[in-house]
């Protein structure tokens, strides 16, 4: 009996010893945990799509987004979208510094930078998601899809002109139109919406009437002018623009413009605008009642919505107040700042008594 117990105990000891030895061998030849995770991730990871890899390569060096229109490059080949390119040039103009590439710091300007047409064509073929339906389309067809083809695009009710506030997906327009209450309202109920339309039309009519009235004046003149950048003599030099002297109505005049109403540091603001004034440079014995407006002109490409201004110039009061140059947005202001000079046409009308 004792011999049997001894044999059983010996057998158990041998089995445990073999098991421990096997575990030690497996641990000796097994991979480290960190390497296991790395190998596992490499096996599970899927290769990125070619479109995503190209998007990372062809993106703008400033905003890191794929450009939507023109693409500029420095002499070392770093890419910038048109908006960021003009913004960099505008910031340099405001700081009175040389504009440099944000990647390699080489000097850039409108004359040294060039458009990369090959990249523009490549980017236009890359896919982009529709903001409404989230489906992917080539970038050169996405705008048309979002504006006129997508069934999920946001659309107004056909009766929005008479006050219906509904906005929704295009595929729901027909269903809403059948249930819309506005077509069945009385004239008194839709008068409020009609008054807003009438007010807008009346403002346009006043502008046209004023223009036609001014065109009947005896003394009308126009000048194609160029504003160039200058700096004030203050401790902090502020940027302003000024034209050379020009002649109108037997007097000498100058147009002066400033950025963000002479803000101390316009580079700190994301919104930029331009205001201008008309200055009489010669002495006058009689008051000069002048209407004036700035237009794009034949030698410039300034996008401006003309607005008529009036001021009575005298010998003691020879500077008109600063008025807004009605540019559509900040991007247009940056584009003008990026140029060496701003070309425009000034039309002036003199009221004679």
C-alpha positions in Angstrom: 0.0 0.0 0.0 2.9 2.3 0.9 4.6 1.5 -2.4 1.5 2.4 -4.4 1.2 5.7 -2.7 4.9 6.4 -3.4 4.6 5.6 -7.1 1.5 7.8 -7.4 3.2 10.7 -5.7 6.2 10.3 -8.0 4.0 10.2 -11.1 2.2 13.4 -10.0 5.6 15.2 -9.3 6.8 14.3 -12.8 3.6 15.6 -14.4 3.9 18.9 -12.6 7.5 19.2 -13.5 6.8 18.6 -17.2 4.0 21.2 -17.2 6.2 23.8 -15.6 8.9 23.1 -18.1 6.5 23.5 -21.0 5.3 26.8 -19.7 8.8 28.1 -19.3 9.7 27.0 -22.8 6.6 28.8 -24.2 7.4 31.9 -22.3 11.0 31.8 -23.5 10.1 31.7 -27.2 6.9 33.9 -27.0 6.8 37.5 -28.4 6.8 40.5 -26.0 3.4 41.9 -25.2 4.2 45.3 -26.9 5.3 43.5 -30.1 2.2 41.3 -30.0 0.0 44.4 -30.0 2.0 46.0 -32.8 1.8 42.9 -35.0 -1.9 42.6 -34.3 -2.6 46.2 -35.2 -0.7 45.8 -38.4 -2.7 42.8 -39.4 -6.0 44.5 -38.5 -5.2 47.9 -40.0 -6.6 48.4 -43.5 -4.5 50.5 -46.0 -5.8 54.1 -46.4 -7.6 55.0 -49.6 -5.5 56.6 -52.4 -7.9 59.6 -52.3 -7.2 60.2 -48.6 -3.5 60.0 -49.0 -3.6 62.4 -52.0 -5.8 64.8 -49.9 -3.2 65.0 -47.2 -0.5 65.7 -49.8 -2.3 68.3 -51.9 -3.9 70.3 -49.1 -3.2 74.0 -48.5 -0.2 74.6 -46.3 -2.1 77.3 -44.3 -5.7 76.0 -43.7 -4.8 72.3 -44.3 -7.9 71.9 -46.4 -8.2 71.0 -50.1 -8.5 74.1 -52.2 -11.7 74.7 -54.0 -10.4 77.0 -56.8 -7.0 78.3 -57.7 -3.9 76.8 -56.1 -0.7 78.8 -55.7 2.8 77.5 -54.9 6.0 79.1 -53.7 9.3 78.6 -55.6 9.9 75.5 -53.5 6.6 74.0 -54.5 4.5 74.4 -51.2 0.8 74.8 -52.0 -1.7 77.4 -50.8 -5.3 78.0 -51.8 -6.2 81.4 -53.3 -7.9 82.6 -50.1 -4.9 81.8 -47.8 -2.4 83.1 -50.4 -4.1 86.6 -50.5 -4.5 86.5 -46.7 -0.8 85.9 -46.2 0.1 88.8 -48.7 -2.5 91.1 -47.0 -1.1 90.4 -43.5 2.4 91.2 -44.8 1.1 94.4 -46.3 -0.5 95.5 -43.0 2.6 94.6 -41.0 4.9 96.3 -43.6 6.9 93.0 -43.9 7.9 90.7 -46.7 5.4 87.9 -47.3 6.9 84.5 -46.8 5.8 80.9 -47.4 4.4 79.4 -44.1 6.4 76.2 -44.8 9.9 77.2 -45.9 9.8 80.9 -45.1 11.0 81.8 -48.6 9.7 85.2 -49.9 6.5 85.0 -51.9 4.6 87.6 -54.0 2.2 87.7 -56.8 5.1 87.8 -59.3 7.1 85.0 -57.7 4.3 82.6 -56.8 2.6 80.6 -59.6 -0.5 78.6 -60.1 -0.2 74.8 -60.1 -2.7 73.8 -62.8 -1.9 70.1 -62.5 -2.7 70.0 -58.8 -5.9 72.1 -59.5 -7.1 69.4 -62.0 -6.1 66.6 -59.6 -8.0 68.1 -56.7 -11.1 68.7 -58.8 -11.3 65.0 -59.5 -10.9 63.9 -55.8 -14.2 62.9 -54.1 -15.9 65.1 -51.5 -19.0 64.5 -49.4 -22.3 66.3 -50.2 -23.2 68.4 -47.1 -26.8 67.3 -47.4 -26.9 63.6 -48.4 -23.3 62.6 -47.3 -22.7 60.8 -50.6 -19.3 61.3 -52.4 -19.0 63.1 -55.7 -16.0 64.5 -57.7 -15.3 68.0 -56.5 -15.9 69.4 -60.0 -19.5 68.2 -59.9 -20.3 68.7 -56.2 -21.5 72.3 -56.5 -24.0 71.5 -59.2 -25.2 68.4 -57.3 -25.7 70.5 -54.1 -27.4 73.4 -55.8 -29.8 71.6 -58.2 -29.7 67.8 -58.0 -29.5 66.6 -54.4 -32.9 65.5 -53.0 -31.8 66.3 -49.5 -30.8 70.0 -50.3 -32.5 72.6 -48.1 -35.3 74.4 -50.0 -37.7 77.1 -49.2 -41.5 76.8 -49.6 -42.7 78.1 -53.0 -44.9 80.5 -51.0 -42.0 81.9 -49.0 -42.5 85.3 -50.8 -45.9 85.7 -49.1 -44.6 84.7 -45.6 -44.3 80.9 -45.3 -41.2 80.2 -43.1 -40.9 76.5 -44.0 -37.5 75.2 -45.0 -36.8 71.5 -45.5 -35.4 68.8 -47.8 -36.2 69.2 -51.5 -38.0 65.8 -51.6 -40.5 67.1 -49.0 -41.5 70.3 -50.9 -44.4 68.7 -52.8 -45.9 67.2 -49.6 -45.5 70.5 -47.7 -47.0 72.5 -50.6 -50.2 70.4 -50.5 -50.5 71.1 -46.8 -49.3 74.8 -46.8 -51.9 77.2 -45.5 -50.4 80.4 -47.1 -52.1 80.0 -50.5 -55.5 80.1 -48.8 -54.8 83.1 -46.6 -56.5 86.5 -47.3 -54.7 89.5 -48.7 -54.7 91.2 -45.3 -52.9 88.2 -43.8 -50.0 88.3 -46.3 -49.6 92.1 -46.3 -46.7 92.0 -43.9 -44.6 89.8 -46.3 -45.6 92.0 -49.2 -44.5 95.1 -47.4 -41.0 93.7 -46.9 -40.8 93.1 -50.7 -42.2 96.5 -51.4 -39.6 98.1 -49.1 -36.7 96.3 -50.9 -38.0 97.3 -54.3 -38.5 100.9 -53.2 -34.8 101.1 -52.1 -33.7 99.9 -55.5 -36.0 102.3 -57.2 -34.6 105.2 -55.2 -31.1 104.3 -56.2 -32.0 104.1 -59.9 -34.0 107.4 -59.7 -31.0 109.1 -58.0 -28.6 107.8 -60.7 -30.9 109.0 -63.6 -31.3 112.3 -61.8 -27.6 112.8 -61.5 -27.1 112.0 -65.1 -29.1 115.0 -66.0 -26.6 117.4 -64.2 -24.6 119.8 -66.3 -21.3 119.0 -64.7 -20.3 115.4 -64.6 -16.8 114.0 -64.6 -15.1 110.7 -64.0 -11.4 109.7 -63.4 -9.7 106.3 -63.5 -7.6 106.4 -60.4 -5.0 104.2 -58.7 -4.6 104.1 -54.9 -1.1 103.1 -53.6 -0.2 102.0 -50.1 1.6 104.4 -47.7 2.4 104.5 -43.9 1.7 107.1 -41.3 4.4 108.9 -39.4 3.2 107.7 -36.0 5.2 105.5 -33.7 3.1 102.5 -34.8 3.0 103.0 -38.6 -0.5 102.5 -39.9 -1.3 101.5 -43.4 -3.4 103.8 -45.6 -4.0 104.2 -49.4 -4.0 107.4 -51.4 -4.3 108.5 -55.0 -2.2 111.1 -56.8 -3.9 114.5 -57.3 -6.4 114.6 -60.1 -8.5 117.4 -61.6 -12.2 117.7 -61.5 -14.4 120.8 -61.9 -11.3 123.1 -62.1 -10.1 121.9 -58.7 -7.5 119.4 -57.4 -8.7 116.3 -55.5 -7.4 113.2 -53.7 -9.0 110.0 -52.6 -7.7 108.4 -49.3 -8.6 105.0 -47.9 -7.9 103.1 -44.7 -8.4 99.6 -43.3 -10.8 98.8 -40.4 -11.1 102.5 -39.6 -7.4 102.7 -38.7 -7.5 99.8 -36.2 -4.3 99.6 -34.2 -3.4 96.1 -35.5 -5.8 94.9 -38.3 -3.9 91.6 -38.5 -5.6 90.6 -35.2 -9.1 90.8 -36.8 -10.5 88.2 -39.0 -13.0 90.7 -40.5 -11.6 93.4 -42.7 -13.2 96.3 -44.5 -12.1 99.5 -46.3 -13.4 103.0 -46.0 -12.5 106.0 -48.2 -12.9 109.8 -48.3 -12.7 112.5 -50.9 -10.5 115.5 -50.2 -10.5 118.9 -51.9 -6.9 120.1 -52.2 -7.4 123.6 -53.7 -9.0 126.6 -52.1 -12.5 127.5 -53.1 -14.5 130.6 -52.6 -17.9 129.0 -53.1 -19.3 125.8 -51.6 -19.1 122.7 -53.9 -22.0 120.3 -53.5 -20.7 117.1 -54.9 -22.2 113.6 -55.3 -19.7 110.8 -55.9 -19.4 107.0 -56.1 -16.6 104.5 -56.7 -16.9 101.8 -59.4 -14.8 99.0 -60.7 -13.6 100.8 -63.8 -11.9 99.5 -67.0 -8.4 99.0 -65.5 -9.4 97.3 -62.2 -11.2 94.2 -61.0 -12.5 95.4 -57.7 -15.8 93.8 -56.8 -17.9 96.7 -55.4 -21.6 97.5 -55.0 -21.8 101.2 -56.0 -23.3 103.5 -53.5 -23.8 107.3 -53.9 -22.5 109.7 -51.3 -23.0 113.5 -51.0 -20.9 116.2 -49.3 -20.7 120.0 -49.4 -17.0 121.0 -49.7 -16.0 124.4 -48.4 -12.6 126.1 -47.8 -13.0 125.3 -44.1 -14.4 121.8 -44.5 -12.5 120.2 -47.4 -12.6 116.5 -46.3 -15.6 114.3 -46.6 -16.2 111.8 -43.8 -15.0 108.3 -44.3 -17.6 106.1 -45.9 -17.6 102.4 -46.5 -16.2 101.1 -49.7 -19.0 98.5 -50.3 -17.0 95.3 -50.8 -18.8 92.0 -50.7 -16.7 90.4 -48.0 -13.4 90.2 -46.2 -11.8 87.9 -48.9 -12.3 90.7 -51.4 -10.6 93.2 -49.0 -7.6 90.8 -48.6 -7.4 90.5 -52.4 -7.1 94.2 -52.8 -4.5 94.5 -50.0 -2.5 91.7 -51.7 -2.2 93.8 -54.9 0.4 96.5 -55.4 -2.2 99.1 -56.1 -6.0 99.4 -56.2 -7.5 100.6 -59.5 -11.0 102.0 -59.6 -13.2 104.7 -61.3 -14.6 107.7 -59.4 -17.6 109.5 -60.9 -18.4 112.9 -59.6 -21.5 115.1 -60.1 -21.5 118.9 -59.2 -24.7 120.6 -58.3 -24.7 124.1 -59.8 -27.0 126.8 -58.5 
